[in-house]
C-alpha cells in the first residue's frame, strides 16, 4: 500500500515538473500564440471558403494568412505614408508660430488673472509657460535619444514574434480541426458539454474582435466629424487614423485628438482647442466603455457589467490582448460553472 502511494506521489511530482518545464519553454511565446489563436478563429470562415474551392489545406491556409497580412498592414502602410506629410506640415507650423502663440496665450487677460490668483497662493511662483514647454520638449527629445537603442531592440523582437505568429497561424488554420478534436478528448466532459465550450470560445473571440472593430469605426466617424466641424484639414484621413488608434490600450484616440487640440491652442484657436478636448474626452472616449460591453455581452451571452470589468481587468493583466482574453476567460468560467451545476 505504501509502495503504491509512493509511486503515485513520484508520478505526480514528475508530471508537475514536466508541465512546469513545458510552461517555462512556452512562456516567452504565450502572447504570440494567443494572438495567433485569436486571428485564426476570426478568419477561420475565410479559410473554409478557400477550402471549398482549393480542396488543399496548405493552400487555403497560406491564402488566408496572406489575407490577414493585407488586412493588418494595408491601412497601416497608408497611414504611415500620409502621416509623413501631415507631421511635416504640423512641425513647420509649430516651428514658425508655435512659440509666438504660446507667448500670446500667456498674455491672455483671463489666463493672466488666473495665474495671478494662483501665484497669490504661492502655487505658480516664477512660472513661465514658454520656458516650461521648451524644457519639456527638450527632456522628451533627450529621453528618445537615450533609449533609441532599446527602441531598435524592441523592433527586432517584435519582428521575430511576428514571424513566429505567422507560422503559428498557418498551422492553426491547416491543422485546426485536428487540434480541436485532440483538445476536446482531454476534457473530462460529455460530448455535448465539449461542443458548448468550443462554441463559447468561438463566439466570445469573434464578439470581442467585432466589438473592437465597431468601437473603432464609431470613434473614427465621431473624430472625423469633429475635425470637419472645426474646419481642420484632412478630416477623413484623421478619422481613419483614430479608428485604428482606438486599438491602442489606455490612450486610444487621444493620440490623435489630444495633440490636435494642443496644436489648436498653440495656434491661437483657444475655443476650438478646448472644444475638441472636451468632445474627445466626453464623447469619443466614452464610446469604448459603452458600445464594446453591449456588443460583446450580447454575442458572448455575458452581462454588460461583467464584460466591462473583464475587458478592463484583462487589459490591465494581459495588455492589449486582454480585451479579447478577459471576456473569454469570464465566459469559460461561467460555462464551467454551468456544467458543474448541471451535473449536481
C-alpha positions as CSV (number, residue, x, y, z in Angstrom):
1,X,0.0,0.0,0.0
2,X,2.8,2.4,0.9
3,X,4.7,1.4,-2.2
4,X,1.7,2.3,-4.4
5,X,1.2,5.6,-2.6
6,X,4.9,6.4,-3.0
7,X,4.7,5.5,-6.7
8,X,1.7,7.8,-7.1
9,X,3.5,10.7,-5.4
10,X,6.6,10.2,-7.6
11,X,4.4,10.0,-10.7
12,X,2.5,13.3,-9.8
13,X,5.8,15.0,-9.0
14,X,7.3,14.0,-12.4
15,X,4.1,15.2,-14.2
16,X,4.1,18.5,-12.4
17,X,7.8,19.0,-13.0
18,X,7.4,18.3,-16.7
19,X,4.4,20.6,-17.0
20,X,6.3,23.3,-15.2
21,X,9.2,22.9,-17.6
22,X,6.8,22.8,-20.6
23,X,5.3,26.1,-19.3
24,X,8.7,27.7,-19.0
25,X,9.6,26.7,-22.5
26,X,6.4,28.2,-24.0
27,X,6.2,31.2,-21.7
28,X,8.1,33.6,-23.9
29,X,5.7,32.9,-26.8
30,X,2.4,32.6,-25.0
31,X,1.2,36.1,-26.1
32,X,2.3,35.4,-29.6
33,X,0.4,32.0,-29.6
34,X,-2.7,33.7,-28.1
35,X,-2.7,36.3,-30.9
36,X,-2.3,33.5,-33.5
37,X,-5.3,31.7,-31.9
38,X,-7.5,34.9,-32.0
39,X,-6.7,35.7,-35.6
40,X,-7.1,32.0,-36.6
41,X,-10.6,31.8,-35.1
42,X,-11.6,35.2,-36.5
43,X,-10.5,34.3,-40.1
44,X,-11.5,30.7,-40.0
45,X,-14.7,31.3,-42.1
46,X,-12.4,32.7,-44.8
47,X,-10.2,29.6,-44.6
48,X,-13.3,27.4,-45.0
49,X,-14.3,29.4,-48.1
50,X,-10.9,28.9,-49.7
51,X,-11.1,25.2,-48.8
52,X,-14.3,24.8,-50.8
53,X,-12.5,25.9,-54.0
54,X,-8.9,24.7,-53.4
55,X,-9.5,21.4,-51.6
56,X,-6.0,21.7,-50.2
57,X,-5.5,22.7,-46.5
58,X,-2.0,24.1,-47.1
59,X,-3.1,26.4,-50.0
60,X,-6.2,27.6,-48.1
61,X,-4.1,28.3,-45.0
62,X,-1.5,30.2,-47.0
63,X,-4.1,32.3,-48.8
64,X,-5.9,33.1,-45.5
65,X,-2.6,34.1,-43.9
66,X,-1.9,36.5,-46.9
67,X,-5.4,37.9,-46.4
68,X,-4.7,38.5,-42.7
69,X,-1.4,40.3,-43.5
70,X,-3.2,42.5,-46.1
71,X,-5.9,43.3,-43.6
72,X,-3.4,44.2,-40.9
73,X,-0.8,46.1,-42.9
74,X,-2.9,47.7,-45.6
75,X,-4.4,50.5,-43.6
76,X,-1.2,51.0,-41.5
77,X,1.0,51.5,-44.5
78,X,-1.4,54.0,-46.0
79,X,-1.5,55.9,-42.7
80,X,2.3,55.9,-42.3
81,X,2.8,57.4,-45.8
82,X,0.2,60.0,-45.2
83,X,1.4,60.8,-41.7
84,X,4.8,61.7,-43.0
85,X,3.4,64.7,-45.0
86,X,1.0,65.7,-42.3
87,X,3.5,65.7,-39.5
88,X,6.0,67.7,-41.6
89,X,3.4,70.3,-42.1
90,X,2.4,70.4,-38.5
91,X,6.0,70.6,-37.4
92,X,6.7,73.5,-39.8
93,X,3.6,75.4,-38.5
94,X,4.6,75.0,-34.9
95,X,8.2,76.0,-35.7
96,X,7.1,79.2,-37.4
97,X,4.5,80.4,-34.9
98,X,4.2,77.9,-32.1
99,X,6.4,79.7,-29.5
100,X,4.9,83.0,-30.6
101,X,1.4,81.6,-30.0
102,X,2.5,80.3,-26.5
103,X,3.6,83.8,-25.6
104,X,0.2,85.2,-26.9
105,X,-1.7,82.7,-24.9
106,X,0.2,83.5,-21.8
107,X,-0.7,87.2,-22.3
108,X,-4.5,86.5,-22.4
109,X,-6.2,88.6,-19.7
110,X,-8.2,85.7,-18.4
111,X,-5.1,83.5,-18.1
112,X,-3.1,86.3,-16.6
113,X,-5.8,86.8,-14.0
114,X,-5.9,83.0,-13.2
115,X,-2.1,82.9,-12.9
116,X,-2.1,85.9,-10.6
117,X,-4.7,84.3,-8.3
118,X,-2.7,81.0,-8.2
119,X,0.6,83.0,-7.6
120,X,-1.1,84.6,-4.6
121,X,-1.2,81.1,-3.1
122,X,2.5,80.6,-3.9
123,X,1.4,77.8,-6.3
124,X,3.0,79.1,-9.5
125,X,5.7,81.4,-8.3
126,X,8.0,82.3,-11.1
127,X,6.1,80.1,-13.6
128,X,6.7,80.8,-17.3
129,X,4.6,78.8,-19.8
130,X,7.0,79.2,-22.8
131,X,10.1,78.2,-20.8
132,X,8.3,75.2,-19.2
133,X,7.2,73.9,-22.6
134,X,10.6,74.3,-24.2
135,X,12.2,72.4,-21.2
136,X,9.6,69.7,-21.5
137,X,10.2,69.2,-25.3
138,X,14.0,69.1,-24.6
139,X,13.5,66.4,-21.9
140,X,11.3,64.3,-24.2
141,X,13.9,64.6,-27.0
142,X,16.7,63.6,-24.6
143,X,14.7,60.6,-23.4
144,X,14.1,59.4,-27.0
145,X,17.8,59.7,-27.9
146,X,18.9,58.0,-24.7
147,X,16.6,55.0,-25.3
148,X,17.0,54.8,-29.1
149,X,18.9,51.5,-28.8
150,X,16.1,50.0,-26.7
151,X,13.6,51.0,-29.4
152,X,15.6,49.2,-32.2
153,X,16.0,46.1,-29.9
154,X,12.2,46.1,-29.4
155,X,11.6,46.4,-33.1
156,X,13.8,43.3,-33.7
157,X,11.9,41.3,-31.0
158,X,8.6,42.5,-32.5
159,X,9.7,41.3,-36.0
160,X,10.8,37.9,-34.6
161,X,7.5,37.4,-32.8
162,X,5.6,38.5,-35.9
163,X,7.3,35.7,-37.9
164,X,6.5,33.2,-35.2
165,X,2.9,34.3,-35.1
166,X,2.5,33.9,-38.9
167,X,3.9,30.4,-38.7
168,X,1.6,29.5,-35.9
169,X,-1.5,30.9,-37.7
170,X,-0.6,28.9,-40.7
171,X,-0.6,25.6,-38.7
172,X,-3.6,26.6,-36.6
173,X,-5.6,27.0,-39.8
174,X,-4.2,24.0,-41.5
175,X,-4.5,21.6,-38.6
176,X,-7.2,23.5,-36.6
177,X,-9.8,20.7,-36.7
178,X,-7.3,18.0,-35.7
179,X,-6.0,20.2,-32.8
180,X,-9.6,21.0,-31.6
181,X,-10.5,17.3,-31.6
182,X,-7.4,16.4,-29.6
183,X,-8.1,19.1,-27.0
184,X,-11.7,18.0,-26.7
185,X,-10.6,14.4,-25.9
186,X,-8.6,15.8,-23.0
187,X,-11.6,17.5,-21.4
188,X,-13.5,15.3,-18.8
189,X,-16.9,16.3,-20.1
190,X,-19.7,14.9,-22.2
191,X,-19.6,15.5,-26.0
192,X,-22.5,18.0,-25.7
193,X,-20.6,19.9,-23.0
194,X,-17.4,19.9,-25.0
195,X,-19.3,21.2,-28.0
196,X,-20.8,24.0,-25.9
197,X,-17.4,25.0,-24.6
198,X,-15.8,25.1,-28.1
199,X,-18.7,27.2,-29.4
200,X,-18.5,29.6,-26.4
201,X,-14.8,30.2,-27.2
202,X,-15.5,30.9,-30.8
203,X,-18.4,33.2,-30.1
204,X,-16.5,35.2,-27.4
205,X,-13.4,35.7,-29.5
206,X,-15.4,36.8,-32.6
207,X,-17.6,39.0,-30.5
208,X,-14.5,40.7,-28.9
209,X,-12.9,41.3,-32.3
210,X,-16.1,42.6,-33.9
211,X,-16.8,44.7,-30.8
212,X,-13.4,46.4,-31.1
213,X,-14.0,46.9,-34.9
214,X,-17.4,48.5,-34.2
215,X,-15.9,50.8,-31.5
216,X,-13.0,51.8,-33.9
217,X,-15.5,52.7,-36.6
218,X,-17.7,54.7,-34.3
219,X,-14.8,56.6,-32.7
220,X,-13.3,57.2,-36.2
221,X,-16.5,58.7,-37.5
222,X,-17.1,60.8,-34.4
223,X,-13.5,62.1,-34.5
224,X,-13.6,62.8,-38.3
225,X,-16.9,64.6,-37.8
226,X,-15.4,66.8,-35.0
227,X,-12.4,67.6,-37.3
228,X,-14.8,68.6,-40.1
229,X,-17.0,70.8,-37.9
230,X,-13.9,72.6,-36.6
231,X,-12.7,73.1,-40.1
232,X,-9.5,71.1,-39.6
233,X,-7.8,69.7,-42.7
234,X,-7.9,66.0,-43.8
235,X,-10.9,65.1,-41.5
236,X,-11.5,61.8,-43.3
237,X,-7.8,60.8,-43.0
238,X,-7.6,61.7,-39.3
239,X,-10.9,59.9,-38.7
240,X,-9.4,56.8,-40.2
241,X,-6.3,57.2,-38.0
242,X,-8.5,57.5,-34.9
243,X,-10.4,54.3,-35.9
244,X,-7.0,52.5,-35.9
245,X,-5.5,54.1,-32.8
246,X,-8.7,53.1,-30.9
247,X,-6.9,49.7,-30.8
248,X,-4.1,51.1,-28.6
249,X,-4.7,50.4,-24.9
250,X,-5.2,53.2,-22.4
251,X,-4.5,56.1,-24.9
252,X,-6.6,55.1,-27.9
253,X,-7.9,58.0,-30.0
254,X,-6.4,60.5,-27.6
255,X,-3.2,60.0,-29.6
256,X,-4.9,62.0,-32.4
257,X,-7.4,64.4,-30.9
258,X,-5.1,65.3,-27.9
259,X,-2.2,66.7,-30.0
260,X,-4.7,68.2,-32.4
261,X,-6.4,70.1,-29.5
262,X,-3.0,71.1,-28.2
263,X,-1.9,72.4,-31.7
264,X,-5.2,74.4,-32.0
265,X,-4.5,76.1,-28.6
266,X,-0.9,76.8,-29.7
267,X,-2.0,78.4,-32.9
268,X,-4.4,80.8,-31.0
269,X,-7.7,78.9,-31.6
270,X,-8.3,78.5,-27.9
271,X,-12.1,77.9,-28.2
272,X,-11.7,75.2,-30.8
273,X,-8.9,73.5,-28.9
274,X,-10.8,73.4,-25.6
275,X,-14.0,72.3,-27.6
276,X,-12.1,69.4,-29.2
277,X,-10.6,68.4,-25.9
278,X,-14.0,68.2,-24.2
279,X,-15.6,66.4,-27.2
280,X,-12.8,63.9,-27.3
281,X,-12.8,63.2,-23.5
282,X,-16.6,63.1,-23.0
283,X,-17.9,61.7,-26.3
284,X,-15.2,59.9,-28.4
285,X,-13.5,58.2,-25.4
286,X,-16.8,57.2,-23.8
287,X,-17.9,55.1,-26.9
288,X,-15.4,52.4,-25.9
289,X,-16.9,51.9,-22.4
290,X,-20.5,51.9,-23.7
291,X,-20.5,50.2,-27.1
292,X,-18.0,47.4,-26.5
293,X,-19.7,45.8,-23.5
294,X,-23.1,45.9,-25.3
295,X,-21.7,44.1,-28.4
296,X,-19.5,41.6,-26.6
297,X,-22.1,40.9,-23.9
298,X,-24.9,40.2,-26.4
299,X,-22.8,37.9,-28.6
300,X,-21.0,36.1,-25.8
301,X,-24.0,35.9,-23.6
302,X,-22.3,37.8,-20.8
303,X,-23.8,40.6,-18.6
304,X,-22.7,44.1,-19.6
305,X,-21.2,44.8,-16.2
306,X,-19.2,41.6,-16.3
307,X,-17.9,42.4,-19.8
308,X,-16.9,45.9,-18.7
309,X,-14.8,44.6,-15.7
310,X,-13.4,41.6,-17.7
311,X,-12.2,43.9,-20.5
312,X,-10.6,46.5,-18.2
313,X,-9.1,43.8,-15.9
314,X,-7.9,41.8,-18.9
315,X,-6.1,44.8,-20.4
316,X,-4.5,45.6,-17.1
317,X,-3.3,42.0,-16.6
318,X,-2.5,41.0,-20.2
319,X,-2.1,44.3,-22.1
320,X,-3.8,44.8,-25.4
321,X,-4.7,41.1,-25.8
322,X,-6.8,41.4,-22.6
323,X,-9.7,43.0,-24.4
324,X,-10.2,39.5,-26.0
325,X,-8.9,37.1,-23.4
326,X,-10.6,38.9,-20.5
327,X,-14.2,38.2,-21.7
328,X,-13.1,34.8,-22.9
329,X,-11.8,33.8,-19.5
330,X,-15.0,35.1,-17.9
331,X,-17.2,33.2,-20.4
332,X,-15.3,29.9,-19.8
333,X,-15.6,30.3,-16.1
334,X,-19.3,30.7,-16.4
335,X,-19.5,27.8,-18.8
336,X,-17.6,25.5,-16.4
337,X,-19.9,26.6,-13.5
338,X,-23.0,25.8,-15.6
339,X,-21.6,22.4,-16.4
340,X,-20.9,21.8,-12.7
341,X,-24.5,22.8,-11.7
342,X,-25.9,20.6,-14.4
343,X,-24.0,17.6,-13.1
344,X,-25.0,18.4,-9.5
